[in-house]
Amino acid sequence: MDGLMSMSEPSENVLKQYGNRINGLWKDGVLILYQAVREGNAHIIGFLSDSLQAAEHTDTLIQLLLAQDNDTPTAWHVAAECGNLKLLQMQWELAKKKLTAEDLSNKLLLAKDNRGQTAWHMAAECGNLQLLQKLWEWANQVLTAEAIRDELLLARDNNKQTFLHVVATRRNTEEFEKIWDWTTEKLSPEEIGKLLLAKGPHELTVLHVGAKKFNPELLEKLLDWATENLSPEEIEIFARLRQ
């Protein structure tokens, strides 16, 4: 099927037939969607969407986008976990047409998997800076300032990790510096201090993790920020971690 679709566009009649069939067996559609996302198959995802829309089964299309399985809440998370920006963007464009602003916020951007992670955490985990930048762009379009602060920047997963903990483990200085810029743009100095000193897995702070993985220039930058913004007690913690 994928080969045929890559060579020619299905007729409206064919789309309606498949749309009606997927609507009647929509759980099969969920399985096909997950598999297509994992394989990076844009043809199949587009075909599912076009078929359901041609047959006027918009509700089923929304169910497919938001359906849960045992591993991840939605195909949205699957795409983020795989680091597939193209397919994540395709889903976003579909969702914008069919979902309310509230559902875009709560059922996509802020939806969590069984580890308590949003797509934001997953993008940080796979180290895909382009994907993170796109998620950040969408978040600023849809989410309130409070949601960005509390549900993205300060949120913890089930393992007590903030997104900064996740990024710090990546040894990717460029990625951390970009996210650091976003963090200082949106959070107060007090909130940033708590974020940097928050204890994650094994009671380690971001600075514990970063002290082993960041380059000296980045550690110096963080220490300069701490000197200007934190209390003497907190600065002492930073200095000890840097040694």
Disulfide bonds with the S-S distance in Angstrom:
none
